[in-house]
Amino acid sequence: MSTTALVLDAVYKKFRRGELHDSLRDFIPAVVGKLFRGQIADMLTRNEFWALQDVSFQVAAGEAFGIIGGNGAGKSTILKILSGIMRPTRGTVRVHGRLSALIEVGAGFHPDLTGRENIFLNGMILGMSRSEVAKKFDAIVSFSELEEFIDTPVKRYSSGMYARLGFSVAAHVEPDVLIVDEVLSVGDYLFQQRCMERMNEIMKSGTTVIFVSHNLRAVATLCSRSLLLERGRVLALGPSSEVMKAYLTRDHDTRAAGAEADVRITRVEIQGDASNPSDARVMFRSEEWVEILVEVTARRSTSDISVVIAVVDENQYHLFDTCTQRLGVGPISLEAGEQFRCAFRIQLRLAEGTYHVNAYLHRYVTNTAFDRLIPAATFFVAGTPNMRGVANLSPSLVLADKTPPSESSLAAASTFEGT
């Protein structure tokens, strides 16, 4: 058996932005172009663009491999090519063994069929035989926790129930290569944890997993190696921690103030150990102390301003903020060309996940915003996979004991069982 499960070699894919022909003058060149497209596959016409350019990577059998990137990076195009939904314009794709895609849970469900009937329908769509589905039927239903509604038409399911049943079917397919796309966020919190546990079981069984997600926490937990895509090109490939660092430090156009603001934020940097001021990083551990350095430059004379920092989660939900004025530095005044630098020292009492630092220049007296960077910096907290939520409250167990049964408690228990 091959030690390589999947290979992409110099894959390109182009698309058209549209094929609306308003006149015969536009229609004839379009038809001629299609006739000779095989001869000019490497060229772009006016209405075409590259969704993927020279993408190459390989995944070892039994490996969990992550693909990350922003919207429009080309992740979905790679998934469709791997799944056989579309062909590359140029390059080769090789998959060894049976491939299954856990991309859109519940795809193929018929709303008028019951949950039971859809399990068989969807299972066979995903490549299982009827006997395989029948063998795994009880496990699928149990995992979905929908026993009470399994003979109800799925059109009466809530969106969460629908997604849970879809994931449960797909998670019990046993392929050699499994493609997973943002489906670990289905259902409620407890069901999401079961999804993660199921994914770990699948990987331990030797299945090769290609995991595409914006959730860096899930990528860090599941994948040892990852690929970063940016506008259809490979920006980084290697250990997940290094690829995530490249993703978090890529450039963003996040300035909210005008270019001619009187005073601007010119630098925001997160530093680790204070003994090494050049230790700029994006990966930290929970409860680690960090310094957030902010540099401000005045273009014109400005007075009565404060530097504000806020820590938010990846959905920009506000977690914490502070400012120079609250920490004892009075309103700041700067002359034209003058710079002000400050460093906020905070402890990252955060659970594992991706977080952002937003930076502001604010005048509280008149409630005026001079400049804003949202986000100004991004970092990842690792090392607490068993801690859920956002905050790390440093839990410890201070009591765990049993009380021996007494005659009264035994009598109460027997009375309860009799009812």
Backbone hydrogen bonds, N-H to C=O, Kabsch-Sander energy under -0.5 kcal/mol:
donor,donor_aa,acceptor,acceptor_aa,energy
5,A,3,T,-0.5
5,A,59,V,-2.2
6,L,59,V,-1.6
7,V,94,R,-2.6
8,L,57,F,-3.0
9,D,92,T,-2.6
10,A,8,L,-0.5
11,V,55,V,-2.3
12,Y,90,R,-3.0
13,K,52,L,-1.9
15,F,49,F,-2.3
17,R,47,N,-3.4
21,H,19,E,-0.6
22,D,20,L,-0.6
26,D,23,S,-0.7
27,F,23,S,-2.1
28,I,24,L,-2.2
30,A,26,D,-1.3
31,V,27,F,-2.3
32,V,28,I,-2.5
33,G,29,P,-2.5
34,K,30,A,-1.9
35,L,31,V,-1.9
36,F,32,V,-1.6
37,R,34,K,-1.0
39,Q,36,F,-1.3
40,I,36,F,-0.9
40,I,37,R,-0.7
41,A,38,G,-0.5
43,M,40,I,-1.7
48,E,45,T,-1.5
49,F,15,F,-2.1
51,A,13,K,-2.9
51,A,49,F,-0.6
52,L,13,K,-1.8
53,Q,232,G,-2.8
55,V,11,V,-2.2
56,S,54,D,-0.6
57,F,8,L,-1.9
59,V,6,L,-2.6
61,A,3,T,-2.7
63,E,60,A,-2.0
65,F,63,E,-0.6
65,F,209,V,-3.2
66,G,225,R,-2.5
67,I,211,F,-2.5
68,I,227,L,-2.8
70,G,229,L,-0.5
73,A,70,G,-1.6
78,I,74,G,-2.0
79,L,75,K,-2.1
80,K,76,S,-2.2
81,I,77,T,-2.0
82,L,78,I,-2.8
83,S,79,L,-2.3
84,G,81,I,-0.8
85,I,80,K,-1.9
86,M,80,K,-1.4
89,T,12,Y,-1.8
90,R,12,Y,-1.6
92,T,9,D,-1.8
94,R,7,V,-2.6
96,H,5,A,-2.8
97,G,95,V,-0.6
100,S,177,V,-2.5
102,L,100,S,-0.5
102,L,179,I,-4.3
103,I,101,A,-1.0
105,V,103,I,-0.6
107,A,104,E,-2.0
109,F,106,G,-2.2
113,L,110,H,-1.5
115,G,152,T,-1.2
116,R,150,I,-2.6
118,N,114,T,-2.5
119,I,115,G,-1.8
120,F,116,R,-1.4
121,L,117,E,-2.3
122,N,118,N,-3.3
123,G,119,I,-2.3
124,M,120,F,-1.9
125,I,121,L,-1.8
126,L,122,N,-2.0
127,G,124,M,-1.1
128,M,123,G,-2.5
133,V,129,S,-2.2
134,A,130,R,-2.4
135,K,131,S,-2.0
136,K,132,E,-1.7
137,F,133,V,-0.8
137,F,134,A,-0.5
140,I,136,K,-2.4
141,V,137,F,-2.5
142,S,138,D,-2.5
143,F,139,A,-2.3
144,S,140,I,-1.9
145,E,141,V,-1.2
146,L,141,V,-1.2
149,F,146,L,-1.3
150,I,146,L,-0.5
150,I,147,E,-0.9
152,T,149,F,-1.9
154,V,113,L,-2.3
155,K,111,P,-1.8
156,R,153,P,-1.9
157,Y,154,V,-1.7
162,Y,158,S,-2.5
163,A,159,S,-2.2
164,R,160,G,-2.3
165,L,161,M,-2.3
166,G,162,Y,-2.1
167,F,163,A,-2.6
168,S,164,R,-2.3
169,V,165,L,-2.1
170,A,166,G,-2.3
171,A,167,F,-3.0
172,H,168,S,-0.5
172,H,169,V,-1.3
173,V,170,A,-1.3
176,D,98,R,-2.1
177,V,98,R,-2.3
178,L,208,T,-3.4
179,I,100,S,-2.7
180,V,178,L,-0.5
180,V,210,I,-3.3
181,D,102,L,-2.1
182,E,212,V,-1.7
186,V,183,V,-1.1
192,Q,188,D,-2.2
193,Q,189,Y,-1.7
194,R,190,L,-1.7
195,C,191,F,-2.2
196,M,192,Q,-2.2
197,E,193,Q,-2.2
198,R,194,R,-2.6
199,M,195,C,-2.4
200,N,196,M,-2.1
201,E,197,E,-2.0
202,I,198,R,-2.4
203,M,199,M,-2.2
204,K,200,N,-2.2
205,S,201,E,-1.3
206,G,203,M,-1.5
207,T,202,I,-1.5
208,T,176,D,-2.6
209,V,63,E,-2.2
210,I,178,L,-2.9
211,F,65,F,-3.0
211,F,209,V,-0.6
212,V,180,V,-3.2
212,V,210,I,-0.6
213,S,67,I,-1.5
213,S,211,F,-0.5
216,L,214,H,-1.2
219,V,215,N,-2.0
220,A,216,L,-2.9
221,T,217,R,-1.9
222,L,218,A,-2.4
223,C,219,V,-2.7
224,S,64,A,-1.1
225,R,64,A,-1.1
226,S,238,G,-2.9
227,L,66,G,-2.2
228,L,236,A,-3.0
229,L,68,I,-2.4
229,L,227,L,-0.5
230,E,233,R,-2.4
232,G,73,A,-2.3
233,R,230,E,-1.4
235,L,228,L,-3.2
235,L,233,R,-0.6
236,A,228,L,-1.2
238,G,226,S,-2.2
240,S,224,S,-2.1
242,E,239,P,-0.7
243,V,239,P,-2.2
244,M,240,S,-2.8
245,K,241,S,-1.6
246,A,242,E,-2.0
247,Y,243,V,-2.1
248,L,244,M,-2.6
249,T,245,K,-1.5
250,R,247,Y,-0.7
254,T,252,H,-1.0
256,A,372,R,-2.5
257,A,372,R,-0.5
261,A,258,G,-1.4
264,R,297,T,-2.7
266,T,264,R,-0.7
266,T,295,E,-2.3
267,R,295,E,-1.3
269,E,293,L,-2.3
271,Q,269,E,-0.5
271,Q,291,E,-3.3
272,G,279,D,-2.2
276,N,273,D,-2.1
279,D,276,N,-2.4
280,A,278,S,-2.2
281,R,270,I,-1.8
284,F,282,V,-0.5
284,F,380,F,-2.8
286,S,382,A,-1.3
287,E,348,L,-4.0
288,E,285,R,-2.0
290,V,346,I,-2.7
291,E,271,Q,-2.5
292,I,344,F,-2.8
293,L,269,E,-3.1
293,L,291,E,-0.7
294,V,342,C,-2.9
295,E,267,R,-2.9
296,V,340,F,-3.0
297,T,264,R,-2.7
298,A,338,E,-2.5
299,R,262,D,-3.4
300,R,262,D,-1.8
302,T,334,L,-2.8
305,I,332,I,-1.7
306,S,362,H,-2.5
308,V,306,S,-0.5
308,V,360,Y,-2.6
309,I,322,T,-2.4
310,A,358,N,-2.3
311,V,320,F,-2.9
312,V,310,A,-0.5
312,V,356,H,-2.3
313,D,317,Y,-1.9
314,E,354,T,-0.7
316,Q,313,D,-2.2
319,L,311,V,-2.3
320,F,311,V,-1.6
322,T,309,I,-2.2
324,T,307,V,-2.0
327,L,323,C,-1.2
328,G,325,Q,-1.3
329,V,324,T,-2.7
330,G,328,G,-0.7
332,I,305,I,-2.9
334,L,302,T,-3.2
337,G,298,A,-2.8
338,E,335,E,-2.4
340,F,296,V,-2.5
342,C,294,V,-2.2
344,F,292,I,-2.2
346,I,290,V,-2.2
346,I,344,F,-0.6
348,L,288,E,-2.7
349,R,347,Q,-2.1
350,L,348,L,-2.2
351,A,390,V,-3.7
352,E,384,T,-0.6
353,G,381,V,-2.0
355,Y,379,F,-2.9
356,H,312,V,-2.6
357,V,377,A,-3.0
358,N,310,A,-2.9
358,N,356,H,-0.5
359,A,373,L,-2.1
360,Y,308,V,-2.6
361,L,371,D,-2.3
362,H,306,S,-2.5
363,R,368,T,-2.8
364,Y,362,H,-0.6
367,N,363,R,-0.7
368,T,363,R,-2.1
370,F,361,L,-2.8
370,F,368,T,-0.5
371,D,361,L,-1.0
373,L,359,A,-2.7
374,I,254,T,-1.6
374,I,375,P,-0.5
376,A,357,V,-3.2
376,A,373,L,-0.6
377,A,357,V,-1.4
379,F,355,Y,-2.7
380,F,282,V,-3.3
381,V,353,G,-2.8
382,A,284,F,-2.8
382,A,380,F,-0.5
387,M,384,T,-1.9
388,R,386,N,-0.6
392,N,349,R,-2.4
393,L,391,A,-0.8
398,V,396,S,-0.7
410,L,406,S,-2.3
411,A,407,E,-2.1
412,A,408,S,-2.1
413,A,409,S,-2.2
414,S,410,L,-2.3
415,T,411,A,-1.9
416,F,412,A,-2.0
417,E,413,A,-2.3
418,G,414,S,-1.6
419,T,415,T,-0.8
419,T,416,F,-0.7
